Amino acid sequence: MANSFSLLRLPNDERLQVLRCMDRMSLLLLSLLSRNTKDLVRSLQLKPSRFYIDFYYSRIGFWMSRPDLYLDFYKEPERKMRMLKKPKKVWISVVKGTIFHDKPIEMELQNPLELKDWLNHIHYIFNSRQVSLINLSEGAERFDLKAIKEKLGNVETLHFNSSMIGFPRTQAGAILENILPVVKQLDLTCNPFRRGELCLQKALIQNTESLQLGFYNGFKRFTLNDLLISNAHNVKLGAHRDFKWINKFLKLWIKGANPRLQTLVISHGARLIPSEIFKGVKVSEEDYDGFPAMDIKRLFLSLTSRKTKDLVKSIKIKPTYFHVTVGEHINLQLYSAELHFYKEPQDNMRTLAKPTKLRVTAWEIIADRHQFNTMELPNSLEIRDWYQHILCILNLRQAKQIGFYQGWERFDLESIKKCIGKIHTLVYRFVTRHSNSKDILNTFIPDIERVELEWNPYPEGDTGFQKMMIQNFDSLDFGLLHLFEKLNLEDLLISNARYVKLRSIQKFEGTNQFLKLWIKGGNPRLRKFSIGPIFNPQTQLNPEEVLKGIKIAKEHLVGEEIVFEGKTYGISSGSRAVDIKRYDGTRATVLFRVRLFFDFLVWT
């Protein structure tokens, strides 16, 4: 009798291919037909990125994200719902479309299973071990807590919604007492307990992985003593208040307090003044989140003598930011300071004659605010000497980036190139097109690795753009704040860049042909080609058109995550991802992210 179902009569590979094209609602309904179909859906090895259970407005919802599949119980009140008795009906809905145009499809059915059986069934077919999160909102008190624990078992995160401020406080304590021992993370958007109650402290001493307290709305009545008794590995605190006890906490931690703590994060409006936090605390090393600890005092100290220059160099500052900008004047930009030359016009400035004056802008944090200070000084060095001096004390070979802006024409390009030599990135950024700005590219192209163009500087028919495309760049970024014109298939095919990114006002024609030519050996150096965001529906790429006539090696499932060079790409509802192969076996992933982004990823 089961074989009368045509899907089950297909060969295994074809059957799985059909299933991979089905949405989560269809797969869920299919899995309920028989043991065979249940095992068949399980064989797809689907996994929801998150599996939530919501208790809200006297209803219970099972939610699997990416894509969104929702099961709603007790939408209509029932007599024995408090004890989570078998619901009479279930409402199943799935979201189809893009994140901007959600189109939920809902189906109402007579319910065939107990809640616990539903839970076990979902765990089985979607290969999940436990619920990711239980969300308790207003109305959750209508359900029996012991029944919740018995039916749901272990859960990763317990979340109290902000509406729980109105939740009966006696119930709030009972929830933690009944459910907390089996959760790894506790997330309270507010403090639901009365002053003097020990419920919060009982929660804090649990060996949880993570505590998140009022991270978005602030958390009242959380003290140093509360933090000291916490046994969590990670603690996040919402602010909107002063944390004057942080200094004392650091001193107690040094003496051995909170041995399990790995991270403490305080955010959203906290007034944290570094000088007060570290008062009396021995600091072994200053690190500004990876930014250089180069301030203007150290820069000036390095100019005093050869010994002070070597002294500052010996600190081995780790810079992440040293840029050159050329516009109406020339700037050397550090993370915490900026040197301005030719703020006032002078003779021979076009050829970078020694500036008569130097204007310095520096910033520092005072009372948790950025304070900018500007000073103007007589200048004693050539720009090239300044540039080489900064490279020396920062232990650099070259600046990271040179940017050209409005007004650059007052300076000679060859003089600039002679001054700074090779550089990694060239940024070309103007409010409007400049017909002579292609001279910038012609001057610097041989010695740069990355180009960012806001506009296409070459007029129609000029071959300069093609000459640029054949260079062995590491990266080409077209569009930036504006939207690029005149990049076509022929331009892309002659590109030797490893990474190409395009933000265009026009539809990129020829994507299908590009993929077919890549399969035959085109663009051998290319690692990634991206288009987007594409907000105009008229210029969005249609997956069926792009993939027409192309052999697909693998169809990725909705809900999967693809990690490419450290970046994660989620395949949500409305997205599609497939693998294709080049003639030599090289694999590439073609990814359409809700039609707003197109990514072509080559695996090596």
N, C-alpha and C positions, 0 to 999 in steps of 0.2 A: 504493500500500500504506500509505503514511504517513497518507493521508486517512481510513483506516479507524479511526484513533484519534479518538474523538468530540470530545475537547477541541480538536483542531486544526481541526475543522469549524466551530467557533463563530466569530462575528464577532470582530474583534480586541479591541474594548472589553470584550465579555463574557468573552472568553478571559482577558484580563488580570485582570478582576475575580475570576475563579475562582482564578487563580494567587495573587492577593494573600491569599486565605483559606487557602492551604496553608502548612504548617509547613516549616522548613528541610530536614528529612529528606526529605519528599516532593518538594520542589523539587530537591534534590540527586539523588535517584534518577531523577526525570523528566529531568534534564539529561543523564543518561548514555544515554538511549534513542537519540538521533540528533542530527545536527547542528542540525536544526530546533528540537528541544526545548531543546538547549543554548543556542541564540541566543534562544529565547523566554524562558528563565529570566534570561538576561543583560539582556533588555530591561526587566525590572522594576527595574533599577538598585539592587539590594540591596547593602548594604555592612555587613560585620561591624564592630562597634565595636572589637573587638580580634581578631587572628588569631595564636594562639600555636602553637608546636610544643614538645611536652614529650618529653624523653628521661628515662625513669625506669624502674627495675626491668626493664631489658632490653626495654622497649617504646617505641614512638614513637606519640605522639598528636597529631593536628591538632585544635585547638579554636578554634571561632569563638564569641565571646561575644555575648550579647544578640541573639537567644536562644542558649542553649547547644546547640551542635551539635558532636559529638565523633566523630572517626574514629580508631580504634585499630588499630595494626599490630603484628605480632610478639607478640600476646598469648600465642600458643603459640610457643615457641622454634623457630627454623628454622636450617638449616645455614649459609646464606649471608647471614644477617641482618647480620653485621658490616659488610659492604660495601654494605648497603642494597639488596640485590637484590630483585627483585619479590616482595612478600609473597604467600603463598598465600591468605590470608583478610583480610578487613577487617570490623571491628565498628563499626557506625554507631549512635550513640545520640543522642537529643534529650531535653531536659528539658521536660516539660509541667507546668503548674500554677503555683503561686505560689512565691515564694522561701522560704516556710515549709513548703511541702508539695511538695517536688520529687518528681516521678514519672518517672524516666528510662525511656524506651522504647528497647530495644536490638535491633538486627537483625544477624545474622551472615551474611555473603555470601562467595562465592568472589570473590577480588580480580581485577578486570579490568585494572588499570593499574599501571605502575611508580610509585614514590613521586614522582619528578619530574613525571610526567604528572598524578598526582593534584594536586600543588601547582599546576601550570599551569592545570589544569581549575578548581580552586577560585578562583584569581586571576581567571580569565576570567568565570565566572558570577557571582561576587560583586564584580566591579569593584574588586579590590584590587591594589595594585602590589607589595607586599612583605609579608613576615611581620613582625608587630609585635614578637614576642618569642620567643626560644629559651630554654627553661628546662632547665637541666642539673641533674639530681638523681642520687641514688645509682643506679648501674647504667649510667649514660651512657657509662662507659669501655668498654663492650662494643661500641661502634660506632666505626668508623674515622672519624677527624676529617676527613681529606681528602675522604672520601666525603660526609660531612655538608656540607662547604662546597660541593662540586661539585653536590650534589643540591638544596640549599636556596638558594644564591645570597645576595643581600643580605638583611639583617635589621636591624630598627630597634634592638632591645634584646637584649643577652645577659645572662641572669640565672643566677647560681650559687646554688642552693638551700643552706640551712643544713646540709643533710645532706652537703654536699660537703666538710665537714671530714674525713670519712673517705675522700675521693676520692684516688686515687693522685696524689701531688704532681707527679710527672713528667708525668702526663697533664694536670694543671691548667695548667702552663706551655705545653704543646703546644696546648691549646684556645685560649688567648689568642693564640698565635702564628699559628694557622691561621684562626680565626674573627673575632678582634677587628678586624682592619683594615676589615671591611665593616659594622660596627655603629655606630650613632649613640649608643647609651647602654649603659654597662656597669654592671651591678647585682650586687655581691658581698655576700652576707649574712654572709660570714666571709672571713678571709684564708687562702687555701688554700696559701700559699707558705711555705717554710722561711725562717728568719732568715738574712739574707745573700744570698738569691737576688734577682736583678734583674728577675724576671718582672713584679712589680707595677709597678716603675718603667717598664718597657717599655710597660705598658698605660697608665700615667698620661700619658706624653708624646704619646699619640695625640690627634688633633684631634677628640675626641668632643664631642657636644652636652652629654652629661650623665654624671656619675659618681655612683653611689649606693653607699656603702660601709658595710655593717653597720648600716643605718638602724634595724633592729629589734632586733638582738642585740649591737650594739657591734662595733667593728673593731679588732683588735689590731695593734700595730706600725705605726701610721700617724703619721708625724712631720711637722714643719714642712717639712723638705726635700722630703718626698713632695708636699705641697701646692704648694710653690713650682715644682716641675717639671711640674705638671699643666697641660694645655692645654685642659681642658674649659670650656665656657661656664657650666655649673651643677654644683655639687658639694654633695652631701648626706652628712653624716657621722653615724653613730650614736655615742652617747656612752658612758655607763657608765664614764667616766674623766674626769680633768682635762685641759683643753686650755690649759696654761699658756703656750703659745707664740702664742696668738691676738694678744696685744698686739704681739709682734714682727712677726707677719705683717702687721698693719695698717700698721705703720711702713714695712715693705718694700713694701707695695702702694702707699703714698703716693709712694714713690720710683720706682715703675714696674714692680714685680713683677706677675706674672699678668695680662698685658694683655688676655687673652681672657675672663677670669673676669667673669661677670655676677651670679651669686648664690652665696653660701656659706651653707649651713644646717647647724647642729649641734643635735641634739635628743636626747630620751630620756635624761634623767638627767645631763646635763652640768652641772658646777659652774662656771658662768660668772658672775663677779662684775664688774659694770659698772665699778666704781672701778679694778679691776686691768686690765681690758681696755683702757680708754681712758687709762691712765696715760701721760702724755707725748704723747698724740695730740691735735692741735688739732681741736676739734669745731666745725663751722661752724653747726650748728643741732640743737637737741634735739627729738626727735619720738618720743613714746611710742606708736608704732604707731597714730597717729591720735587717741590720747586726749589730753586737755588736760594741759599741763605746769603745772597749777595745784596748788601745794602749800600747806600751811597757813602757811608763812612769807610767801609772796607775798600771801596773803589778809590776814594781820595787817599787813604792810607797807602795804597799800592803805588801811588804816584810820587811819594816822598823821596824814595831812594831805591836803589837796586835791591837792597836787603829787604825793605818792606814789600817790594813787588814779589820777591821770592817767598816771603812769609805768607802773603795772601794766597799765592799759588799753591803753597804746601798744604793749605787747608783742604785742598781737593774738593772744592765746591762742585756739586752735581747740578749743572744747569739744565733746564728744560726749555729755556726761552731766551734766544738771542736773535733778534730780527733787525733787518735794515729796511727802512721805508724811505721812498723817494717821492716827493710831491712838490709842494711849494717850498719846502725846505727838506733837509735830510735829517733823519733821526736814527739813532742807535738805541734799540729798545731792549732792556732787561726786564726781568719779572717785576722788580720793585723800583726801577729807576729808568729814566729815559733822557738821553742826551740829544739836544736840538742844536743844529747848526744852520746858519744863514736865516735865522728868524727875521733878520733885517737884511735887505739886499746890500751887496758889497761888490767891489770891482773883482773881476776874474772868478767870481763864484761858479761860473759855468764850467770851468775846468778844475773845480774843487781846490782853489787857492786856499791857503791857511785861513780859517775863519778868525775874525777878530774877537768874536764873543762866543761864549758857550752858555746855553740856558739848560739848566738841569731841573727835571721834575722827579721828585721822589715821593713814595708813599710809605706810610707805616700805620700800624694798628694802635690806636690810643683809645682806651675805654671802649673797646669792642667796635670801634668805627674806623674806617679808612680815612686817614688825614693826608692830604696832598700838600707838599711844600715845593715852591718854585724859587730858584735863585739864578741870578745872571752873573757870570764871572768872566774876567779876561781869559782868553784862550791862548795857550802856549804850544799846542800840538797840531800837526796836520791831521786831517780826518783819517788818513791811512794809518798814522801812528796810534790814534785812538782805537781804531779797529783792531790792529795787531796787539795792542796792549790788553784789550778786553779778552781777546782769544787766548792770550798767554795766561792770564790769571784765572781764567775759567777752564783751562786745560782743553781747549777746543782747537780743531783744525780749520773750521769754517762756521759761519753763521748758518742757522737753520733755514732762513727764508729772506728773500728780498721782495718787497712789494712796491709796485708802481701805482701812483694815484694821480689825481688831477693836479696839473702844474709841473709835471716831471720835465717838460720840454725845456725848462730854463737851465737844465744840467746836461753836460755832454756824456753820452752813454759810454764811450770808450774810456773816459776818465773814471767813471763809476766802476766799470769792469776792472780797470787796472788797479783801482783802490781795493776792491774786495775779493778779486780772484774768483775761484770756484765757489758755488753755493748750491745747497740741496734743492730748494724750492723757489720757483718764480711765480709770484701772484700778480695778476694783471687785472686791476679793479678800477673801473671808471663809471661815472654816472651816465655818460653818453659815449658813443663810438668815436674813436680818433683815427683818422685816415693814416696818420704817420706813426701810429703806435706799434705797427708791425716791426718797426726798426728795433724795438726792445727785444722781440723774440729773435730777430736775425743776429743781434749782438750777443745774446746770452745762451742761446740754445745749445751750443756744443758742450757747455760746462755745467748743466743742471740736470737733475734727475726727475724732478716733478714740476709740472706746469698746471697752474690753475687760471683758466680764462673765463672772465665774466661775459665778454663779448667775443665774437669772431672778428678779429681786426682786419682780415683780408677781404677785399671786395670780390664780387662775382668774377670768376675767370682768372683770378690770381692763383698761381701754383704754390705760393708760399705756404699755405695751409698744408698741402700735401707733403711738401718738403719737411715740414715740422712733424707730421704724422709718422714718417718713416724713421725718425730718430729712435734710438733704443732707450726711451724713457722708462722709468720705473712706474710712473703714474701720470695720467692725464685726467683732469677734472674740468668739465665744461659746464658752464651755467652759473654756478655759485648763487648770488642773490638774484640775478636776472636769469632769463631763459635763453638758451643758446639756439642759434640758427645755423643752417647750412652744414650739418654733419650728415652725410649719406652713407650708404652701404659701401661704396667704393673707398671712401675715406677710412672707414673702419677696417676694411680688408687689408689696406696697406699699412695699418698701424703696427708698430713693433713694441708698443707699451705693454707692460704686464697687467696694469689695472687701468680701466677706462670707465669713467662715470659721466653720465649725461643727464642734464636737466633741460628739456627741450620744449619749445612752444609748438612744435610740429610733431606729427606722428612719425616715428622712425620707421620708414618703409624698408622692407627687405630683411626683416628679422628671420623669417623662415629660410630665406636663401642663405643668410649668414650661417645658420646652424648647419645646413646641408654642406656648405663649403668647409666649415670647421671639421665636420666628420671626414671629409676628404683630405684634410691636412692644412687648411687655412689657419692663419693667426697662431703659429706654433708657440709663441712666447706668452700668449694671453692667459692670465690666471682668473681674471674676473672682469665682466662687463655688466654695468648696471645702468638702468634708466629709471628715473623717477625722483620725486613723486610726480605722478601724472594725474592732475586734478580734473582736467577736461575730459569728459567721457568720450568725446569725438576722437581723441588722440590715444586713448588707452588701448593696450594690446589684447587681442582676443586669443586665448590659449589654443583654441581649435585651429585658428588660422596659422598661428606661429608654428604649431607642431604638425601641420598637415604634411603627409608623406614622409615623416621621420620615424624611424624604428625606435620604439621606446624600450629600453632595457629594464627599467623598473619604474613603477608608479608608487610614489610615496603616499602614505596614508595620512588623512586629515588627523591632526593630533600629534604627529611626529615632530621632532625637533632636529634640525640639521645644524651641526656645528662646523663652521668653515673658518679656519685660521683664527680661532678664538671667539668668533661671533656666532650667536645662536639665531637661527631663522626658524620661527614657529610656523607650522602649516595649519592655519586656522580655517574656519568655515569660509568659503569664498575664495580660498587660495588653492593653488595646485603646484605640485613639484614632481618632476620626472627626471630620470637618469637617461642619458644617451651615451654612446661610445664612438670614439674616433676609430678610423680604420686600424690603428695600431693598438687598440685596446684601452686607450686613455679614457677615463670616465669624466663626464661633466653632468652637473645638475642644472636643469632649467626650472626656475622658480618664479611663479606669478603670485605676488602677495596682494590679494584682494584687488588686483588690476591696477593698484596705485604704483607698484614697484615691479620691475622686471630685473632678475638677477641671473647671470650665467656664470656658474662656478666650476672651475676646472681643477680636478683632483690630481695630485702628483705623488 
